[in-house]
């Protein structure tokens, strides 16, 4: 049995589908430890929500919100490199 993962550190099995031959060939991507979970990516057409991808998207959104808040608090324009230099002076 395989579990789905798109996380590079967890993904340890790949697969190739031979549609005419009705065969799926699974191959490990590295040595597998005894008791280690086997994880494959089911591909782009999932029938369920990819929780890992949602968590990564949530982390990216939080980082963007934090960055926007940080620049807002100091009155800086995130696109302006002069403001980045001012920020360095304030932080140090």
C-alpha positions in Angstrom: 0.0 0.0 0.0 1.2 3.5 -0.9 0.4 6.9 0.6 0.3 10.0 -1.5 3.0 12.7 -1.0 4.4 15.5 -3.1 7.0 16.5 -0.5 10.5 15.8 -1.9 11.8 14.3 1.4 8.9 11.8 1.7 8.5 10.8 -1.9 10.4 7.5 -2.2 8.5 5.5 -4.9 7.8 6.4 -8.6 5.5 4.7 -11.0 5.0 4.2 -14.7 1.7 3.2 -16.3 1.5 1.0 -19.4 -2.1 1.6 -20.4 -2.2 -0.8 -23.4 -0.6 -3.6 -21.3 -2.7 -2.6 -18.2 0.4 -2.7 -16.1 1.8 -0.2 -13.5 5.4 -0.6 -12.6 6.6 0.8 -9.3 10.2 1.6 -8.6 11.8 2.8 -5.4 13.8 6.1 -5.7 16.2 5.2 -2.9 16.9 2.5 -0.3 13.8 2.0 1.9 14.3 1.4 5.6 12.3 -1.4 7.4 9.0 0.0 8.5 9.3 3.1 6.4 6.1 4.4 4.8 6.0 4.1 1.0 5.0 7.4 -0.6 4.1 8.1 -4.2 2.7 11.1 -6.0 -0.7 10.1 -7.5 -0.2 12.9 -10.1 -2.1 16.0 -10.9 -5.6 14.4 -11.1 -6.2 13.6 -7.5 -9.6 12.7 -6.2 -8.9 14.1 -2.8 -7.3 17.2 -1.3 -3.5 17.2 -1.1 -3.0 18.1 2.6 0.8 18.7 2.2 0.2 21.1 -0.7 -2.4 23.0 1.3 0.0 23.2 4.3 2.8 24.6 2.1 0.3 27.1 0.6 -0.7 28.2 4.1 2.9 28.6 5.1 3.6 30.7 2.0 0.5 32.9 2.7 1.6 33.4 6.3 5.1 34.4 5.2 3.7 36.9 2.7 1.4 38.3 5.3 4.3 38.6 7.8 6.4 40.3 5.2 3.7 42.7 4.2 3.0 43.5 7.9 6.7 44.0 8.6 7.1 46.5 5.8 3.9 48.3 6.8 5.0 48.7 10.4 8.2 50.5 9.3 6.5 52.4 6.5 8.6 50.8 3.8 7.8 50.0 0.2 8.7 46.3 -0.3 9.6 47.1 -4.0 12.0 50.0 -3.1 15.6 49.0 -2.5 16.3 52.4 -0.8 13.8 51.4 1.9 15.6 48.1 2.4 18.8 50.0 3.2 16.8 52.1 5.7 15.4 49.0 7.3 18.9 47.5 7.7 19.9 50.7 9.6 16.9 50.4 11.9 17.4 46.7 12.6 21.1 46.9 13.3 
